[in-house]
Amino acid sequence: MGLEENRELLIKKLAGEGYLKTEKVIGAFREIPREKFIPERDGDFAYSDYPLNIGRGQTISAPHMVAIMTELLKPKSRDIVLEIGAGSGYQAAILSKLVDTVYTIELESELAVSAKQNLEKAGCGNVHVMVGDGSKGYPPKAPYDKIIVTCATPEIFRAWKDQLKPGGIILAPVGGFYHQDLIMVKKTGDGFKEENHGGVMFVPLRQG
Ligand code: SAH
């Protein structure tokens, strides 16, 4: 079976399981070739629903995790989004089809280089990859409508809250090494409101 057929089957499965919910997000999954974001040797697994190694001890998240996070972000066409943990660039690529601009910051310079290449191959011109420690956010382009954290963080850092627009949201796996809760923080008129969206498992955030 060809890659496109496999992609369509995965989309059907993720929609059937309730992870993909909206036509817009399904459209983004159709447009982005996941095979361009994984090592060539793993090509056969591009549309299997699990994480894959991308080097430097890091992983590209499983498709259902990308679906869950993308749907929860409720992406809007005018949104400016900051991602912490570019990894392969796949999550940023999916978002790039749904929002105005994505800034994604990666601690490992080697991975930032390959993310940039992957995003170019996939034709995602509205994603900007930066190298740095995302626990400090990325002040030059703040404030953001949404901040998505794709590495396990011990806390929602003050810098993220400060770099969020009023009404904006942060989505982050918060917790220890083996288990985190997917926490959504909303910036309201008079502070911040937190929601827990259940258990997840991500590779850890490291502070540079
Ligand atoms: N979103 C990625 C998956 C990310 S894996 C994808 O779609 O492929 C988590 C990534 O976070 C790893 O690449 C890791 O190097 C990076 N990371 C860890 N700590 C970080 C930090 N402080 N700032 C930025 N990136 C960090």
Residues whose N, C-alpha, C, O or C-beta is under 5 A from the ligand:
A	BS01	SAH	Q58 T59 I60 S61 I84 G85 A86 G87 S88 G89 Y90 Q91 I105 E106 L107 E108 L111 G132 D133 G134 S135 T150 C151 V203 P204 L205 R206 Q207
